[in-house]
């Protein structure tokens, strides 16, 4: 008998801006991602105010899912996917975000995608906003710092809710909303970089702008959750958190307190609002520490209370250690504040591999909220090379995923109510953090490279066949 429930949602996850391509096709407008050049693990990608000639912008073609979606979804179905987490490009529907009427060609594309999923028996899990804010809204409003974006987002959501009725049941409002608390969130999430041009890592980290932007995102999310519950009772709405799992580096009480503060600021601050419907007890202290004054308008707190999510989703890639010791050796964690855990190995990109951390994280989240959970991103970014037989033998990826699924099952035995599991980048795509293709996650190899070359052909990796076996046994056969 399987540890995981019947109807467990197995599949993979992607983001429109990282794999669709066709960035200016059929009326699509430029998003923040479209204004980002390529980069690498050592050289940060850049954001530009205009498209510079002779410069590579990876999202412009990406892996061209726009013209390969039937082939790709058929491959997902061959693996046995019952769930496919993808996103809608806001600028494909409203090119600047400010139009009154949607772009019909953009809407029709997602009709075709969701119909193709349905044909193969795959349930779409759709992220409404996944790092593709219309660039026009950055230029006019400084992104989510402006309250104007709430109404524009509502218009967008109302449009896609009505259009895809009967095709999409599960929706996520904002991808990794808590990235807005971190420096990298300026360009990726809040869009609070009006007038800036340069390395993404050096974009203005204006705390006042970002925490105000987060408040507007919370209100927007709550409003559309409430709207969906009232108009589409069959819909299930979830949040999405980039879970930054932290451990104290030592048993020094100062390390323990600092680690607790990190968990609160990076994780619980955002999800408490979206799940509990109110700012946490420690919010005011965070605002004081950062010197911000969040403007909360009359009625906002009531809206937050009325628009709580039905289920909780998150990404999990690694854990990190937190210490007050300034001499401790740092790690390459995604928020730049962790130190190396001597008990863990790291990926090619320096991300520390911690399967048991996933069990710990699932338990921490479920104990706090007691609503269904779903792991919607988990995977290993690595350099993939073809063997003599022409196939990528990615046993390292299989080992990573196997160990995490094992610990996920342990969490279910611990009592966690788990809905599903979608690995990140089920097909190779452009890295959000670095803008490179070399950091591959997929079960499917795409012949596309960091210099923009490649014929975009698709090839199955060894992990493709392994994951098919895992899904077919509902997680019981992990060999």
C-alpha positions in Angstrom: 0.0 0.0 0.0 1.3 3.4 -1.0 2.3 5.9 1.7 0.9 8.7 -0.5 -2.8 9.2 -1.0 -4.8 8.0 -4.0 -5.1 10.9 -6.4 -1.7 12.3 -5.4 -0.7 14.9 -7.9 2.6 13.9 -9.6 4.3 16.1 -12.2 6.6 18.9 -13.0 6.8 22.7 -12.8 7.9 25.5 -15.2 7.4 29.2 -15.6 6.1 30.9 -18.8 8.9 33.5 -18.8 11.6 30.8 -18.6 10.4 28.4 -21.2 7.7 29.8 -23.6 9.8 32.1 -25.7 7.9 33.9 -28.5 8.4 37.0 -26.4 6.9 39.4 -28.9 4.6 37.1 -30.9 0.9 37.4 -31.3 0.6 40.7 -29.5 2.6 39.9 -26.4 4.2 42.9 -24.6 7.6 43.0 -22.8 7.8 41.8 -19.2 10.5 42.4 -16.6 12.1 39.1 -17.6 12.2 40.1 -21.2 14.4 43.0 -20.3 17.0 40.7 -18.6 20.2 39.6 -20.4 21.9 36.3 -19.9 24.3 35.7 -17.1 26.1 32.9 -15.3 27.0 31.5 -11.9 29.9 34.1 -11.8 28.6 37.0 -13.9 25.1 38.4 -12.9 22.5 38.9 -15.6 21.6 42.6 -16.3 18.4 44.4 -16.7 18.1 47.1 -19.4 15.6 49.9 -20.1 15.5 49.1 -23.8 16.3 46.0 -25.8 20.0 46.4 -26.8 21.0 45.2 -30.3 23.5 42.3 -30.4 22.7 41.4 -26.8 21.3 38.0 -25.7 18.0 38.0 -23.8 17.3 34.4 -23.0 13.6 34.6 -22.4 13.0 35.9 -25.9 13.3 32.4 -27.4 13.9 30.3 -24.2 13.1 26.7 -25.3 10.1 27.9 -27.5 7.4 26.0 -25.7 5.1 28.3 -27.5 5.6 26.3 -30.7 6.5 23.0 -29.0 3.8 22.6 -26.4 2.1 19.6 -28.0 5.4 17.7 -28.2 6.3 18.7 -24.6 3.0 17.9 -23.0 3.0 14.5 -24.8 6.4 13.8 -23.2 5.0 14.8 -19.8 2.1 12.4 -20.3 4.5 9.6 -21.3 6.2 10.1 -17.9 2.7 9.7 -16.3 2.2 13.3 -15.1 -1.2 13.9 -13.5 -0.3 17.5 -12.8 1.6 20.2 -14.7 2.4 23.4 -12.9 2.8 26.2 -15.4 2.1 30.0 -15.5 0.4 32.6 -17.6 2.4 35.4 -19.0 0.5 38.5 -17.9 1.8 40.4 -21.0 0.5 37.8 -23.3 -3.0 38.7 -22.1 -2.5 42.4 -21.3 0.6 43.6 -23.1 1.2 46.6 -20.8 -1.0 45.5 -18.0 -3.2 48.6 -18.5 -5.4 47.6 -21.4 -9.2 47.4 -20.8 -9.6 44.5 -23.3 -7.5 41.4 -23.3 -5.4 40.1 -26.2 -7.4 37.3 -27.8 -4.4 35.6 -29.4 -2.8 35.3 -26.0 -5.9 33.9 -24.4 -6.2 31.4 -27.3 -2.7 30.1 -26.8 -3.5 29.0 -23.2 -6.7 27.5 -24.4 -4.7 25.3 -26.6 -2.2 24.4 -23.8 -4.9 23.5 -21.2 -6.9 21.6 -23.8 -3.8 19.6 -24.6 -3.3 18.9 -20.9 -6.9 17.7 -20.6 -6.5 15.4 -23.6 -3.6 13.7 -21.8 -5.4 13.6 -18.4 -3.1 16.2 -16.9 -4.4 18.6 -14.3 -3.0 22.1 -14.8 -1.8 24.0 -11.7 -1.6 27.6 -12.9 0.5 30.4 -11.3 -1.1 33.7 -12.2 2.0 35.9 -11.6 5.4 34.2 -12.0 8.2 36.8 -12.3 6.7 38.4 -15.5 5.4 41.7 -14.4 4.5 43.9 -17.4 7.6 46.2 -17.9 5.3 49.1 -18.6 4.1 48.9 -15.0 7.6 49.3 -13.7 8.2 52.3 -15.9 4.9 54.0 -15.0 4.3 53.0 -11.4 7.6 51.5 -10.0 5.8 48.2 -10.0 3.9 47.0 -7.0 4.9 50.0 -4.9 1.8 51.6 -6.5 -1.6 50.7 -5.3 -2.8 51.1 -8.9 -1.5 47.6 -9.6 -4.2 45.9 -7.4 -7.0 46.9 -9.7 -5.0 46.0 -12.8 -4.2 42.6 -11.4 -7.8 42.0 -10.5 -8.8 42.8 -14.1 -6.2 40.3 -15.3 -7.4 37.6 -12.9 -11.1 38.1 -13.6 -10.3 37.6 -17.3 -8.4 34.3 -16.9 -10.7 32.9 -14.3 -13.7 33.3 -16.6 -11.8 32.2 -19.8 -10.4 29.0 -18.3 -13.5 27.9 -16.4 -13.8 24.1 -16.7 -10.1 23.8 -17.8 -8.2 24.9 -14.7 -9.1 24.1 -11.1 -6.0 24.8 -9.1 -4.5 28.4 -9.1 -1.6 30.0 -7.3 -1.6 33.8 -7.0 2.0 35.0 -6.8 5.1 32.8 -7.3 7.5 32.8 -4.3 5.9 36.0 -3.0 8.4 36.1 -0.1 11.3 36.8 -2.6 10.0 40.4 -2.2 11.7 40.4 1.3 15.1 39.7 -0.4 17.4 41.8 -2.6 16.8 39.6 -5.6 13.0 40.2 -5.4 13.4 43.8 -6.6 13.5 42.8 -10.3 12.0 39.3 -10.1 8.9 40.0 -8.0 8.0 43.5 -6.8 9.2 45.4 -9.9 10.4 48.3 -7.8 13.3 49.3 -10.0 12.0 52.2 -12.1 14.8 53.9 -14.0 17.4 51.4 -13.0 19.7 49.7 -15.5 22.5 47.3 -14.6 23.3 44.0 -12.8 20.2 42.5 -11.3 22.2 41.8 -8.1 22.8 45.6 -7.7 19.2 46.8 -8.3 18.0 49.2 -5.6 17.0 47.4 -2.5 14.6 50.0 -1.2 13.0 48.4 1.9 10.1 50.9 2.1 9.2 50.4 -1.6 9.4 46.6 -1.3 7.4 46.2 1.9 4.7 48.5 0.6 4.8 46.5 -2.6 4.3 43.3 -0.7 1.3 44.7 1.1 -0.3 45.5 -2.2 0.4 42.0 -3.4 -1.2 40.6 -0.2 -4.3 42.7 -0.8 -4.4 41.8 -4.5 -4.1 38.1 -3.7 -6.7 38.2 -1.0 -9.1 40.1 -3.2 -8.9 37.5 -6.0 -9.1 34.5 -3.6 -12.3 36.0 -2.2 -13.6 36.7 -5.7 -12.8 33.2 -6.9 -14.5 31.6 -3.8 -17.6 33.7 -4.5 -17.8 33.3 -8.3 -16.1 29.9 -9.0 -16.6 27.6 -5.9 -14.9 24.8 -7.8 -11.6 26.7 -7.8 -8.9 26.0 -5.3 -6.5 28.9 -4.6 -3.0 28.5 -3.1 -0.1 30.7 -2.1 3.5 30.0 -3.1 6.6 30.5 -0.9 10.3 30.1 -1.6 11.0 28.3 1.6 14.3 29.3 3.1 14.9 26.6 5.6 17.3 27.8 8.3 19.1 26.0 11.1 21.2 27.6 13.9 24.8 27.0 13.1 25.6 26.3 16.7 23.7 25.9 20.0 24.8 29.4 20.9 21.5 31.0 21.9 22.4 34.0 19.7 22.6 31.7 16.7 19.2 30.1 17.7 17.5 33.5 18.0 19.0 34.8 14.7 17.9 31.6 12.9 14.4 32.1 14.3 14.4 35.7 13.1 15.5 34.5 9.7 12.6 32.0 9.5 10.1 34.6 10.5 11.3 37.3 8.2 11.9 35.1 5.1 9.1 32.6 5.4 6.4 33.1 8.0 5.9 36.9 7.4 4.3 36.3 4.0 2.6 33.0 4.5 1.0 34.1 7.9 -0.8 36.9 6.0 -2.0 34.6 3.2 -3.0 31.6 5.3 -4.0 33.2 8.6 -5.3 36.4 7.1 -3.4 38.8 9.3 0.1 40.1 9.8 2.1 38.1 12.3 2.8 39.3 15.8 6.4 40.1 14.9 5.6 42.2 11.8 5.9 45.6 13.5 9.3 44.7 14.8 10.5 43.8 11.3 9.1 47.1 10.0 10.9 49.0 12.8 14.2 47.2 12.2 14.0 48.0 8.5 12.8 51.6 9.0 9.6 51.1 6.9 6.1 52.5 7.4 3.7 50.3 5.5 0.6 52.3 4.5 -2.4 50.2 5.2 -5.7 51.7 4.0 -9.1 51.3 5.6 -10.6 47.9 4.8 -7.3 46.3 3.9 -7.1 44.2 7.0 -10.6 42.9 6.5 -9.8 42.0 2.9 -6.7 40.0 4.1 -8.9 38.1 6.6 -11.6 37.3 4.0 -9.1 36.1 1.3 -7.1 33.3 2.9 -5.9 30.5 0.6 -7.1 26.9 0.5 -3.8 25.2 0.3 -0.1 26.0 0.8 2.6 25.4 -1.8 6.3 26.0 -1.7 9.7 25.5 -3.4 12.4 23.7 -1.6 16.0 23.2 -2.9 18.3 23.5 0.1 18.7 24.6 3.7 21.3 26.9 5.2 22.8 27.7 8.6 22.6 31.0 10.4 25.1 32.4 12.8 26.2 35.7 14.4 29.9 34.7 13.9 31.2 37.0 11.2 34.1 34.7 10.5 32.1 31.6 9.6 32.4 30.4 6.0 29.5 31.5 3.8 27.6 29.3 1.4 26.1 30.1 -2.0 22.5 30.1 -0.7 19.9 32.0 -2.7 19.6 34.8 -0.2 23.3 35.2 0.6 23.0 35.0 4.3 23.7 31.4 5.1 27.0 29.7 6.1 28.1 26.3 5.1 26.7 23.2 6.9 29.6 20.8 7.4 27.2 17.8 7.3 26.0 18.5 3.8 27.3 18.3 0.2 26.6 21.0 -2.4 25.4 21.1 -6.0 27.4 22.5 -8.9 26.0 25.9 -8.0 26.9 25.6 -4.3 23.3 24.9 -3.1 23.5 22.6 -0.1 21.7 19.3 -0.6 19.5 18.5 2.4 16.7 15.9 1.9 15.9 15.6 5.6 15.4 19.4 5.5 12.4 18.8 3.3 10.8 16.5 6.0 11.6 19.1 8.6 10.1 21.9 6.5 6.9 20.0 5.7 6.4 19.3 9.4 7.1 22.9 10.4 4.6 24.3 7.8 1.9 21.8 8.5 2.1 22.1 12.3 1.7 25.9 11.9 -1.2 26.0 9.4 -3.0 22.6 9.2 -4.1 23.0 5.6 -3.1 20.8 2.6 0.5 21.2 1.4 2.1 20.7 -2.0 5.8 20.7 -3.0 5.7 22.6 -6.3 9.4 23.1 -6.9 12.2 20.7 -6.0 15.1 19.7 -8.2 18.8 19.7 -8.9 20.4 22.3 -11.3 23.5 20.6 -12.8 25.8 20.5 -15.7 24.5 17.7 -18.0 26.7 16.0 -20.5 25.7 13.3 -23.0 27.4 9.9 -22.6 28.9 7.8 -25.4 25.4 6.5 -26.3 24.1 10.1 -26.7 22.0 10.0 -23.6 22.4 12.1 -20.4 22.9 9.7 -17.6 21.9 12.0 -14.8 22.2 9.6 -11.9 23.0 12.6 -9.6 19.6 14.0 -10.4 17.9 10.7 -9.7 19.8 10.4 -6.4 18.7 14.0 -5.4 15.1 13.4 -6.2 14.9 9.9 -4.7 16.3 11.1 -1.4 13.8 14.0 -1.3 10.8 11.9 -2.2 11.9 9.4 0.6 11.9 12.2 3.1 8.6 13.6 1.8 7.0 10.2 2.4 8.4 10.3 6.0 6.7 13.6 6.5 3.4 12.0 5.4 4.0 9.3 7.9 4.5 12.1 10.5 1.0 13.2 9.7 1.4 15.9 7.0 -1.5 16.3 4.6 0.4 16.3 1.2 -1.5 16.9 -2.1 1.3 16.5 -4.6 4.8 17.0 -5.8 6.0 18.7 -9.0 9.7 18.8 -9.7 11.2 22.1 -10.9 12.2 22.4 -14.5 10.8 19.1 -15.7 12.2 20.1 -19.1 15.4 22.2 -19.4 14.7 25.9 -19.3 16.3 29.3 -18.6 17.5 29.8 -15.0 15.6 32.6 -13.2 18.5 33.5 -11.0 21.3 33.5 -13.6 19.7 33.5 -17.0 21.7 30.6 -18.2 20.8 27.3 -19.9 23.8 25.4 -18.5 22.0 25.0 -15.2 19.8 22.2 -16.2 17.0 20.6 -14.1 14.9 18.6 -16.6 14.0 15.0 -17.3 14.1 16.2 -20.9 17.3 17.6 -22.5 16.7 20.6 -24.8 19.4 21.4 -27.3 19.7 25.1 -26.4 22.9 26.7 -25.1 24.1 29.7 -23.3 25.3 31.5 -26.5 21.7 31.2 -27.9 22.5 28.5 -30.3 20.8 25.1 -30.6 18.1 23.4 -32.7 15.7 23.1 -29.7 15.3 19.4 -30.2 14.1 17.4 -27.2 15.8 14.2 -25.8 14.9 12.0 -22.9 17.4 11.7 -20.1 17.9 8.7 -17.9 15.9 10.4 -15.2 12.9 10.5 -17.5 12.5 6.7 -17.3 13.2 6.7 -13.6 10.5 9.3 -12.8 8.0 7.4 -15.0 8.5 4.4 -12.7 8.2 6.5 -9.6 4.9 8.0 -10.7 3.6 4.6 -11.9 4.1 3.2 -8.4 2.8 6.3 -6.6 6.2 6.8 -5.1 6.8 3.3 -4.0 9.4 2.2 -6.5 12.4 4.6 -6.1 15.1 2.3 -7.4 
